[in-house]
Amino acid sequence: MEHKKIIKIFFIIYILLILITSSYLFRYSWQPNDSYQNIFWSENIASGNSLRYEVGVNDKIDQNIFGFRGGSILNGKISPTLQIGLPLITGISQSVIGYFPYFIIPLFSFLAIFYLFKLAKLFMKEKFAYIISALFSLHYILIFNSVFVMNNIPSTSIFIIASYYFFSYIKNSNIYNLILFILFFSINFWIRTSDLIPYIIFIPFIPKIIKKIKLLKLLPIVLIPLLSLLSFLNFQKNMFGSPFSFLSLNTLRDYSLSQDISSQGILFFDSFNLLITNIKEQIFPITGIFFLIYLIVLFYSIKNKEYNIIPLLSIPIIQLFFYFGGIWGGYGQELVSYSAYQRYFLISYSILFLSFGIFLNNIRFKKQLVSILTFLAITFLVISFPFLINDINRFDDTIEKTIDYKKQLITNTEKNAIIFTKIQDKNIFPERTPAIYQSIPPEHRIEETTEIIEKLLLNGYHVYFLKEDNVRMSDMEFLFEEYKKDLEKNNFRLINKFNNFYEITKNEN
Protein backbone atom coordinates (compact mmCIF):
# COMPACT_ATOMS: atom_id res chain seq x y z
CA MET A 1 0.00 0.00 0.00
CA GLU A 2 2.87 2.35 0.88
CA HIS A 3 4.48 1.55 -2.47
CA LYS A 4 1.29 2.57 -4.29
CA LYS A 5 1.13 5.87 -2.39
CA ILE A 6 4.71 6.71 -3.38
CA ILE A 7 3.93 5.97 -7.04
CA LYS A 8 0.82 8.18 -6.91
CA ILE A 9 2.66 11.09 -5.29
CA PHE A 10 5.54 10.82 -7.78
CA PHE A 11 3.05 10.58 -10.66
CA ILE A 12 1.17 13.73 -9.58
CA ILE A 13 4.32 15.77 -8.89
CA TYR A 14 5.84 14.73 -12.23
CA ILE A 15 2.80 15.81 -14.25
CA LEU A 16 2.40 19.10 -12.37
CA LEU A 17 6.07 19.95 -12.83
CA ILE A 18 6.24 19.18 -16.54
CA LEU A 19 3.07 21.10 -17.37
CA ILE A 20 3.52 24.12 -15.09
CA THR A 21 7.20 24.45 -16.05
CA SER A 22 6.39 24.39 -19.77
CA SER A 23 3.72 27.02 -19.24
CA TYR A 24 6.07 29.21 -17.15
CA LEU A 25 8.85 29.07 -19.74
CA PHE A 26 6.63 30.08 -22.64
CA ARG A 27 4.20 32.49 -21.02
CA TYR A 28 5.60 35.63 -22.68
CA SER A 29 6.31 34.81 -26.32
CA TRP A 30 4.69 31.44 -26.87
CA GLN A 31 1.08 32.27 -27.60
CA PRO A 32 -0.54 31.72 -31.01
CA ASN A 33 -2.78 34.44 -32.38
CA ASP A 34 -5.81 32.28 -31.52
CA SER A 35 -4.90 32.95 -27.86
CA TYR A 36 -4.74 36.72 -28.22
CA GLN A 37 -8.46 37.28 -27.76
CA ASN A 38 -8.59 35.21 -24.54
CA ILE A 39 -5.57 37.09 -23.19
CA PHE A 40 -7.07 40.43 -24.26
CA TRP A 41 -10.39 39.74 -22.51
CA SER A 42 -8.60 38.40 -19.42
CA GLU A 43 -6.57 41.59 -19.15
CA ASN A 44 -9.64 43.71 -19.85
CA ILE A 45 -11.54 42.08 -16.96
CA ALA A 46 -8.48 42.13 -14.67
CA SER A 47 -8.06 45.89 -15.23
CA GLY A 48 -11.59 46.51 -13.96
CA ASN A 49 -13.42 46.49 -17.27
CA SER A 50 -15.81 43.87 -18.63
CA LEU A 51 -16.41 41.58 -21.59
CA ARG A 52 -17.16 44.68 -23.66
CA TYR A 53 -14.73 46.82 -25.60
CA GLU A 54 -15.55 50.13 -27.26
CA VAL A 55 -15.06 50.17 -31.05
CA GLY A 56 -16.65 53.55 -31.70
CA VAL A 57 -16.14 53.49 -35.45
CA ASN A 58 -19.03 51.00 -35.79
CA ASP A 59 -21.53 53.60 -34.54
CA LYS A 60 -19.82 56.49 -36.28
CA ILE A 61 -19.92 54.83 -39.71
CA ASP A 62 -23.13 52.91 -38.94
CA GLN A 63 -21.56 49.54 -39.83
CA ASN A 64 -20.89 46.39 -37.80
CA ILE A 65 -17.72 45.20 -39.53
CA PHE A 66 -15.08 46.72 -37.25
CA GLY A 67 -13.50 44.44 -34.66
CA PHE A 68 -12.38 40.82 -34.83
CA ARG A 69 -13.90 37.61 -36.14
CA GLY A 70 -16.03 35.80 -33.60
CA GLY A 71 -16.96 38.98 -31.78
CA SER A 72 -20.47 40.36 -31.53
CA ILE A 73 -21.26 44.06 -31.67
CA LEU A 74 -23.92 46.03 -29.81
CA ASN A 75 -23.98 49.83 -29.54
CA GLY A 76 -20.46 50.10 -30.93
CA LYS A 77 -19.01 47.69 -28.36
CA ILE A 78 -17.55 44.29 -29.23
CA SER A 79 -17.77 41.24 -26.98
CA PRO A 80 -16.87 37.55 -27.28
CA THR A 81 -20.00 35.80 -28.51
CA LEU A 82 -19.43 32.19 -27.50
CA GLN A 83 -17.01 30.29 -25.27
CA ILE A 84 -16.89 33.07 -22.71
CA GLY A 85 -16.16 30.82 -19.72
CA LEU A 86 -12.37 30.83 -20.03
CA PRO A 87 -11.97 34.65 -20.24
CA LEU A 88 -14.24 34.99 -17.21
CA ILE A 89 -12.19 32.46 -15.19
CA THR A 90 -8.79 33.80 -16.24
CA GLY A 91 -9.84 37.45 -16.05
CA ILE A 92 -11.19 37.27 -12.51
CA SER A 93 -8.21 35.20 -11.32
CA GLN A 94 -5.72 37.46 -13.13
CA SER A 95 -6.98 40.39 -11.09
CA VAL A 96 -5.67 38.50 -8.03
CA ILE A 97 -2.63 36.69 -9.51
CA GLY A 98 -1.12 38.42 -12.52
CA TYR A 99 0.17 35.40 -14.42
CA PHE A 100 -2.66 33.04 -13.52
CA PRO A 101 -4.03 32.64 -17.10
CA TYR A 102 -0.71 31.06 -18.09
CA PHE A 103 -0.88 28.51 -15.28
CA ILE A 104 -4.54 27.55 -15.41
CA ILE A 105 -4.28 25.58 -18.67
CA PRO A 106 -1.55 23.21 -17.33
CA LEU A 107 -3.69 22.75 -14.21
CA PHE A 108 -6.58 21.70 -16.44
CA SER A 109 -4.16 19.32 -18.21
CA PHE A 110 -3.29 17.78 -14.88
CA LEU A 111 -7.00 17.31 -14.10
CA ALA A 112 -7.49 15.67 -17.51
CA ILE A 113 -4.67 13.18 -16.84
CA PHE A 114 -5.74 12.53 -13.24
CA TYR A 115 -9.38 11.90 -14.15
CA LEU A 116 -8.41 9.82 -17.17
CA PHE A 117 -6.60 7.60 -14.67
CA LYS A 118 -9.73 7.43 -12.47
CA LEU A 119 -11.95 6.77 -15.51
CA ALA A 120 -9.58 4.06 -16.75
CA LYS A 121 -9.75 2.25 -13.38
CA LEU A 122 -13.47 1.69 -14.01
CA PHE A 123 -12.61 -0.41 -17.09
CA MET A 124 -9.25 -2.00 -16.27
CA LYS A 125 -6.76 -2.94 -13.57
CA GLU A 126 -5.03 -0.08 -11.79
CA LYS A 127 -1.59 -0.83 -13.27
CA PHE A 128 -2.94 -0.39 -16.81
CA ALA A 129 -4.67 2.84 -15.77
CA TYR A 130 -1.26 4.11 -14.61
CA ILE A 131 0.32 3.11 -17.92
CA ILE A 132 -2.20 4.83 -20.18
CA SER A 133 -2.45 8.03 -18.11
CA ALA A 134 1.36 8.26 -18.04
CA LEU A 135 1.48 7.72 -21.82
CA PHE A 136 -1.23 10.34 -22.34
CA SER A 137 0.71 12.84 -20.21
CA LEU A 138 3.75 12.31 -22.47
CA HIS A 139 1.83 12.78 -25.70
CA TYR A 140 3.32 15.86 -27.31
CA ILE A 141 -0.03 17.18 -28.58
CA LEU A 142 -1.20 17.47 -24.96
CA ILE A 143 2.11 18.99 -23.81
CA PHE A 144 2.25 21.50 -26.66
CA ASN A 145 -1.33 22.70 -26.25
CA SER A 146 -0.93 22.99 -22.48
CA VAL A 147 0.99 26.26 -22.92
CA PHE A 148 -1.77 28.05 -24.87
CA VAL A 149 -4.45 30.21 -23.27
CA MET A 150 -7.23 28.51 -25.24
CA ASN A 151 -10.32 26.57 -24.22
CA ASN A 152 -9.50 23.18 -25.80
CA ILE A 153 -7.59 21.78 -22.81
CA PRO A 154 -10.16 22.99 -20.22
CA SER A 155 -12.99 21.56 -22.32
CA THR A 156 -11.18 18.22 -22.71
CA SER A 157 -10.56 18.11 -18.97
CA ILE A 158 -14.20 18.85 -18.15
CA PHE A 159 -15.40 16.13 -20.53
CA ILE A 160 -13.10 13.50 -18.97
CA ILE A 161 -14.22 14.52 -15.46
CA ALA A 162 -17.88 14.38 -16.50
CA SER A 163 -17.34 10.96 -18.10
CA TYR A 164 -15.72 9.62 -14.94
CA TYR A 165 -18.69 10.64 -12.79
CA PHE A 166 -21.19 9.31 -15.34
CA PHE A 167 -19.62 5.86 -15.59
CA SER A 168 -19.13 5.81 -11.82
CA TYR A 169 -22.88 6.26 -11.56
CA ILE A 170 -23.46 3.44 -14.08
CA LYS A 171 -21.26 1.22 -11.91
CA ASN A 172 -22.54 2.06 -8.42
CA SER A 173 -25.87 3.94 -8.96
CA ASN A 174 -24.76 6.70 -6.58
CA ILE A 175 -27.00 9.67 -7.41
CA TYR A 176 -24.27 12.16 -6.40
CA ASN A 177 -22.06 10.91 -9.22
CA LEU A 178 -24.87 11.60 -11.68
CA ILE A 179 -25.40 15.10 -10.27
CA LEU A 180 -21.66 15.82 -10.61
CA PHE A 181 -21.77 14.58 -14.21
CA ILE A 182 -24.66 16.97 -14.95
CA LEU A 183 -22.78 19.81 -13.24
CA PHE A 184 -19.64 19.39 -15.37
CA PHE A 185 -21.71 18.89 -18.51
CA SER A 186 -23.43 22.21 -17.75
CA ILE A 187 -20.09 24.00 -17.40
CA ASN A 188 -19.36 23.24 -21.06
CA PHE A 189 -22.15 25.64 -22.06
CA TRP A 190 -19.72 28.33 -20.97
CA ILE A 191 -16.31 26.86 -21.82
CA ARG A 192 -16.63 25.42 -25.35
CA THR A 193 -20.02 24.85 -26.94
CA SER A 194 -18.79 22.70 -29.85
CA ASP A 195 -17.43 20.17 -27.34
CA LEU A 196 -21.00 19.46 -26.24
CA ILE A 197 -21.18 17.20 -29.33
CA PRO A 198 -19.38 14.21 -27.65
CA TYR A 199 -22.00 14.26 -24.89
CA ILE A 200 -24.48 12.68 -27.31
CA ILE A 201 -22.90 9.33 -26.38
CA PHE A 202 -24.75 9.49 -23.06
CA ILE A 203 -28.20 9.70 -24.67
CA PRO A 204 -28.68 5.88 -24.99
CA PHE A 205 -28.35 5.60 -21.19
CA ILE A 206 -31.19 8.06 -20.45
CA PRO A 207 -34.18 5.62 -20.54
CA LYS A 208 -32.41 3.24 -18.16
CA ILE A 209 -31.50 6.08 -15.78
CA ILE A 210 -35.05 7.47 -15.73
CA LYS A 211 -36.41 4.04 -14.82
CA LYS A 212 -33.97 3.71 -11.91
CA ILE A 213 -34.38 7.16 -10.35
CA LYS A 214 -37.33 8.38 -8.34
CA LEU A 215 -39.07 11.52 -9.55
CA LEU A 216 -37.84 13.67 -6.65
CA LYS A 217 -34.21 12.79 -7.37
CA LEU A 218 -34.66 13.66 -11.05
CA LEU A 219 -35.34 17.28 -10.11
CA PRO A 220 -31.70 18.42 -9.56
CA ILE A 221 -30.61 16.43 -12.62
CA VAL A 222 -33.02 18.42 -14.79
CA LEU A 223 -32.60 21.75 -12.99
CA ILE A 224 -28.78 22.00 -13.13
CA PRO A 225 -28.39 21.96 -16.95
CA LEU A 226 -31.57 24.01 -17.34
CA LEU A 227 -30.26 26.71 -15.00
CA SER A 228 -26.89 26.67 -16.75
CA LEU A 229 -28.54 27.09 -20.16
CA LEU A 230 -30.88 29.82 -18.91
CA SER A 231 -28.02 31.71 -17.24
CA PHE A 232 -26.02 31.46 -20.48
CA LEU A 233 -28.95 32.79 -22.52
CA ASN A 234 -29.60 35.51 -19.92
CA PHE A 235 -25.95 36.54 -20.13
CA GLN A 236 -26.31 36.77 -23.92
CA LYS A 237 -29.44 38.91 -23.49
CA ASN A 238 -27.73 41.30 -21.07
CA MET A 239 -24.64 41.55 -23.26
CA PHE A 240 -26.20 41.73 -26.71
CA GLY A 241 -29.90 42.46 -26.29
CA SER A 242 -31.17 39.00 -27.22
CA PRO A 243 -30.60 35.50 -25.77
CA PHE A 244 -29.90 34.21 -29.28
CA SER A 245 -27.88 37.17 -30.55
CA PHE A 246 -24.84 34.94 -31.18
CA LEU A 247 -26.81 33.54 -34.15
CA SER A 248 -27.42 36.98 -35.68
CA LEU A 249 -25.51 38.70 -38.48
CA ASN A 250 -23.91 41.25 -36.15
CA THR A 251 -21.38 38.53 -35.37
CA LEU A 252 -18.17 39.25 -37.25
CA ARG A 253 -17.27 36.19 -39.27
CA ASP A 254 -16.71 35.05 -42.79
CA TYR A 255 -20.08 35.40 -44.54
CA SER A 256 -19.38 32.44 -46.84
CA LEU A 257 -18.52 30.26 -43.83
CA SER A 258 -21.78 31.34 -42.19
CA GLN A 259 -23.67 30.24 -45.30
CA ASP A 260 -21.83 26.90 -45.33
CA ILE A 261 -22.78 26.34 -41.69
CA SER A 262 -26.45 27.14 -42.28
CA SER A 263 -26.63 24.92 -45.38
CA GLN A 264 -24.75 21.94 -43.93
CA GLY A 265 -26.17 22.02 -40.42
CA ILE A 266 -23.82 21.20 -37.54
CA LEU A 267 -21.45 19.02 -39.61
CA PHE A 268 -18.58 20.70 -41.44
CA PHE A 269 -18.39 17.80 -43.85
CA ASP A 270 -17.22 18.16 -47.45
CA SER A 271 -16.23 14.68 -48.62
CA PHE A 272 -15.19 11.18 -47.55
CA ASN A 273 -11.99 11.59 -49.57
CA LEU A 274 -11.04 14.57 -47.42
CA LEU A 275 -11.94 12.60 -44.27
CA ILE A 276 -9.62 9.71 -45.27
CA THR A 277 -6.87 12.14 -46.29
CA ASN A 278 -7.06 13.99 -42.97
CA ILE A 279 -6.98 10.74 -40.97
CA LYS A 280 -3.97 9.59 -42.97
CA GLU A 281 -2.11 12.92 -42.79
CA GLN A 282 -3.29 14.49 -39.51
CA ILE A 283 -4.17 11.61 -37.15
CA PHE A 284 -2.29 8.43 -37.99
CA PRO A 285 1.27 9.90 -37.95
CA ILE A 286 0.60 11.24 -34.44
CA THR A 287 -1.24 8.22 -33.01
CA GLY A 288 0.20 5.24 -34.90
CA ILE A 289 -0.14 2.10 -32.77
CA PHE A 290 -2.81 3.73 -30.56
CA PHE A 291 -5.17 4.35 -33.48
CA LEU A 292 -4.80 0.79 -34.80
CA ILE A 293 -5.46 -0.71 -31.37
CA TYR A 294 -8.40 1.64 -30.89
CA LEU A 295 -10.02 0.25 -34.07
CA ILE A 296 -9.45 -3.32 -32.82
CA VAL A 297 -10.98 -2.55 -29.40
CA LEU A 298 -13.95 -0.78 -31.00
CA PHE A 299 -14.56 -3.74 -33.33
CA TYR A 300 -14.46 -6.33 -30.51
CA SER A 301 -16.61 -4.18 -28.22
CA ILE A 302 -19.30 -4.00 -30.91
CA LYS A 303 -18.93 -7.72 -31.65
CA ASN A 304 -19.26 -8.63 -27.96
CA LYS A 305 -22.13 -6.14 -27.41
CA GLU A 306 -20.34 -4.28 -24.61
CA TYR A 307 -22.94 -1.54 -24.47
CA ASN A 308 -21.44 0.33 -21.51
CA ILE A 309 -18.15 1.07 -23.28
CA ILE A 310 -19.24 1.33 -26.95
CA PRO A 311 -20.64 4.90 -26.60
CA LEU A 312 -17.37 6.13 -25.06
CA LEU A 313 -15.32 4.42 -27.77
CA SER A 314 -17.49 6.01 -30.47
CA ILE A 315 -16.28 9.54 -29.65
CA PRO A 316 -13.28 9.52 -32.05
CA ILE A 317 -15.62 8.43 -34.87
CA ILE A 318 -18.05 11.26 -34.02
CA GLN A 319 -15.27 13.86 -33.91
CA LEU A 320 -13.68 12.56 -37.11
CA PHE A 321 -16.95 13.07 -38.97
CA PHE A 322 -17.61 16.42 -37.29
CA TYR A 323 -14.19 17.99 -37.90
CA PHE A 324 -12.12 15.98 -40.35
CA GLY A 325 -14.42 15.89 -43.37
CA GLY A 326 -13.85 19.62 -43.78
CA ILE A 327 -10.94 22.04 -43.89
CA TRP A 328 -9.54 23.35 -40.61
CA GLY A 329 -6.10 23.76 -39.13
CA GLY A 330 -5.22 27.27 -40.24
CA TYR A 331 -4.39 27.88 -43.83
CA GLY A 332 -2.14 24.94 -44.60
CA GLN A 333 -2.63 21.20 -44.59
CA GLU A 334 0.78 20.27 -43.19
CA LEU A 335 0.98 18.20 -40.02
CA VAL A 336 1.67 20.46 -37.03
CA SER A 337 0.81 19.91 -33.38
CA TYR A 338 -0.62 23.41 -32.96
CA SER A 339 -3.14 23.18 -35.80
CA ALA A 340 -6.88 23.38 -35.12
CA TYR A 341 -7.17 19.71 -36.15
CA GLN A 342 -5.02 18.59 -33.23
CA ARG A 343 -6.65 20.86 -30.63
CA TYR A 344 -10.17 19.82 -31.65
CA PHE A 345 -9.27 16.11 -31.40
CA LEU A 346 -7.89 16.22 -27.84
CA ILE A 347 -10.94 14.49 -26.32
CA SER A 348 -10.57 11.69 -28.86
CA TYR A 349 -6.85 11.34 -28.12
CA SER A 350 -7.73 10.57 -24.50
CA ILE A 351 -10.15 7.86 -25.72
CA LEU A 352 -7.43 6.33 -27.94
CA PHE A 353 -5.19 5.94 -24.89
CA LEU A 354 -8.10 4.57 -22.87
CA SER A 355 -8.74 1.92 -25.55
CA PHE A 356 -5.03 1.01 -25.43
CA GLY A 357 -5.43 0.28 -21.71
CA ILE A 358 -8.57 -1.80 -22.35
CA PHE A 359 -6.59 -3.80 -24.91
CA LEU A 360 -3.73 -4.43 -22.46
CA ASN A 361 -6.24 -5.44 -19.80
CA ASN A 362 -7.96 -8.04 -21.99
CA ILE A 363 -5.25 -9.64 -24.15
CA ARG A 364 -4.01 -13.18 -23.60
CA PHE A 365 -0.39 -14.06 -22.79
CA LYS A 366 -0.44 -10.88 -20.77
CA LYS A 367 3.05 -10.58 -19.35
CA GLN A 368 4.92 -10.85 -22.63
CA LEU A 369 2.45 -8.93 -24.80
CA VAL A 370 1.84 -6.17 -22.26
CA SER A 371 5.58 -5.60 -21.97
CA ILE A 372 6.06 -5.60 -25.75
CA LEU A 373 3.10 -3.29 -26.46
CA THR A 374 4.00 -0.89 -23.65
CA PHE A 375 7.57 -0.76 -24.96
CA LEU A 376 6.29 -0.10 -28.50
CA ALA A 377 3.95 2.64 -27.23
CA ILE A 378 6.75 4.36 -25.29
CA THR A 379 9.07 3.99 -28.28
CA PHE A 380 6.43 5.57 -30.54
CA LEU A 381 6.06 8.52 -28.17
CA VAL A 382 9.85 8.93 -27.88
CA ILE A 383 10.20 8.82 -31.67
CA SER A 384 7.46 11.46 -31.96
CA PHE A 385 9.35 13.93 -29.75
CA PRO A 386 11.49 15.20 -32.67
CA PHE A 387 8.14 16.32 -34.16
CA LEU A 388 7.61 18.35 -30.99
CA ILE A 389 11.07 19.92 -31.26
CA ASN A 390 10.47 20.66 -34.93
CA ASP A 391 7.09 22.22 -34.15
CA ILE A 392 8.65 24.29 -31.37
CA ASN A 393 11.19 25.68 -33.83
CA ARG A 394 8.55 26.32 -36.49
CA PHE A 395 6.19 27.89 -34.00
CA ASP A 396 8.95 30.02 -32.53
CA ASP A 397 9.67 31.28 -36.05
CA THR A 398 5.96 32.04 -36.51
CA ILE A 399 5.87 33.98 -33.22
CA GLU A 400 8.93 36.01 -34.25
CA LYS A 401 7.24 36.86 -37.55
CA THR A 402 4.07 37.87 -35.67
CA ILE A 403 6.04 40.13 -33.31
CA ASP A 404 7.83 41.68 -36.30
CA TYR A 405 4.47 42.08 -38.06
CA LYS A 406 3.05 44.01 -35.10
CA LYS A 407 6.14 46.23 -34.92
CA GLN A 408 5.80 47.12 -38.59
CA LEU A 409 2.07 47.66 -38.14
CA ILE A 410 2.58 50.14 -35.29
CA THR A 411 5.52 51.88 -36.99
CA ASN A 412 3.94 52.28 -40.43
CA THR A 413 0.28 53.00 -39.64
CA GLU A 414 -1.49 55.73 -37.70
CA LYS A 415 -3.29 55.16 -34.38
CA ASN A 416 -6.68 55.72 -35.99
CA ALA A 417 -5.89 53.42 -38.94
CA ILE A 418 -8.65 51.11 -40.17
CA ILE A 419 -7.28 48.00 -41.88
CA PHE A 420 -9.45 45.94 -44.23
CA THR A 421 -8.46 42.30 -43.82
CA LYS A 422 -9.71 38.76 -44.29
CA ILE A 423 -7.60 36.90 -41.74
CA GLN A 424 -5.09 39.20 -40.01
CA ASP A 425 -7.56 40.66 -37.50
CA LYS A 426 -6.02 38.70 -34.61
CA ASN A 427 -2.61 40.20 -35.37
CA ILE A 428 -4.02 43.72 -35.89
CA PHE A 429 -6.41 44.08 -32.95
CA PRO A 430 -6.31 45.91 -30.53
CA GLU A 431 -3.30 47.99 -31.66
CA ARG A 432 -5.27 48.99 -34.76
CA THR A 433 -8.88 48.46 -35.85
CA PRO A 434 -9.56 45.67 -38.36
CA ALA A 435 -12.47 45.89 -40.83
CA ILE A 436 -13.84 42.40 -41.50
CA TYR A 437 -15.22 43.23 -44.93
CA GLN A 438 -15.88 39.61 -45.96
CA SER A 439 -18.71 39.59 -43.40
CA ILE A 440 -20.67 41.69 -45.93
CA PRO A 441 -22.91 39.51 -48.17
CA PRO A 442 -21.09 38.87 -51.49
CA GLU A 443 -23.83 40.18 -53.79
CA HIS A 444 -22.98 43.79 -52.88
CA ARG A 445 -19.68 43.38 -51.01
CA ILE A 446 -17.39 45.28 -53.40
CA GLU A 447 -19.68 48.31 -53.76
CA GLU A 448 -20.45 48.49 -50.04
CA THR A 449 -16.75 48.17 -49.16
CA THR A 450 -16.02 51.18 -51.38
CA GLU A 451 -18.84 53.17 -49.73
CA ILE A 452 -17.54 52.35 -46.24
CA ILE A 453 -14.00 53.39 -47.20
CA GLU A 454 -15.33 56.73 -48.47
CA LYS A 455 -17.17 57.35 -45.19
CA LEU A 456 -14.05 56.50 -43.20
CA LEU A 457 -11.89 58.93 -45.14
CA LEU A 458 -14.51 61.69 -44.79
CA ASN A 459 -14.45 61.11 -41.01
CA GLY A 460 -10.67 61.53 -40.84
CA TYR A 461 -9.59 57.88 -40.57
CA HIS A 462 -6.54 56.49 -42.33
CA VAL A 463 -7.53 53.44 -44.37
CA TYR A 464 -5.45 50.43 -45.44
CA PHE A 465 -6.37 47.39 -47.50
CA LEU A 466 -4.45 44.10 -47.26
CA LYS A 467 -3.76 42.10 -50.40
CA GLU A 468 -4.46 38.52 -49.26
CA ASP A 469 -5.11 36.65 -52.52
CA ASN A 470 -2.48 34.01 -51.75
CA VAL A 471 -4.31 32.85 -48.63
CA ARG A 472 -6.68 29.90 -48.89
CA MET A 473 -9.99 31.14 -47.54
CA SER A 474 -13.59 30.04 -47.61
CA ASP A 475 -14.29 33.57 -48.89
CA MET A 476 -12.61 33.79 -52.30
CA GLU A 477 -15.45 35.28 -54.35
CA PHE A 478 -13.38 38.36 -55.09
CA LEU A 479 -9.67 39.06 -55.49
CA PHE A 480 -7.77 42.19 -54.52
CA GLU A 481 -7.76 43.50 -58.10
CA GLU A 482 -11.56 43.55 -58.18
CA TYR A 483 -11.70 45.79 -55.11
CA LYS A 484 -8.87 47.92 -56.51
CA LYS A 485 -10.70 48.33 -59.82
CA ASP A 486 -13.91 49.52 -58.11
CA LEU A 487 -12.00 51.90 -55.83
CA GLU A 488 -10.08 53.44 -58.73
CA LYS A 489 -13.31 53.78 -60.71
CA ASN A 490 -14.63 55.87 -57.80
CA ASN A 491 -11.57 58.15 -57.80
CA PHE A 492 -9.55 56.43 -55.05
CA ARG A 493 -5.85 55.70 -55.16
CA LEU A 494 -4.06 52.67 -53.64
CA ILE A 495 -0.39 52.99 -52.68
CA ASN A 496 1.68 50.00 -51.55
CA LYS A 497 3.13 51.30 -48.24
CA PHE A 498 4.84 48.11 -46.98
CA ASN A 499 4.51 44.35 -47.41
CA ASN A 500 0.90 43.68 -48.49
CA PHE A 501 -0.45 46.93 -46.97
CA TYR A 502 -2.04 49.37 -49.41
CA GLU A 503 -3.01 52.83 -48.20
CA ILE A 504 -6.20 54.22 -49.73
CA THR A 505 -6.57 57.94 -50.39
CA LYS A 506 -9.04 60.03 -52.37
CA ASN A 507 -7.73 61.67 -55.55
CA GLU A 508 -8.09 65.43 -55.52
CA ASN A 509 -10.09 66.86 -58.41
PyMOL commands that set and color helices and strands:
alter all, ss='L'
color gray80, all
select helices_A, chain A and resi 2-26+33-46+57-61+85-94+100-121+126-138+140-145+152-172+175-191+193-212+215-240+245-247+255-264+272-287+289-303+310-313+315-323+340-344+346-362+366-412+425-428+437-439+442-458+480-489
alter helices_A, ss='H'
color red, helices_A
select strands_A, chain A and resi 53-54+71-74+77-80+418-420+433-435+463-466+492-498+501-506
alter strands_A, ss='S'
color yellow, strands_A
deselect
rebuild
show_as cartoon
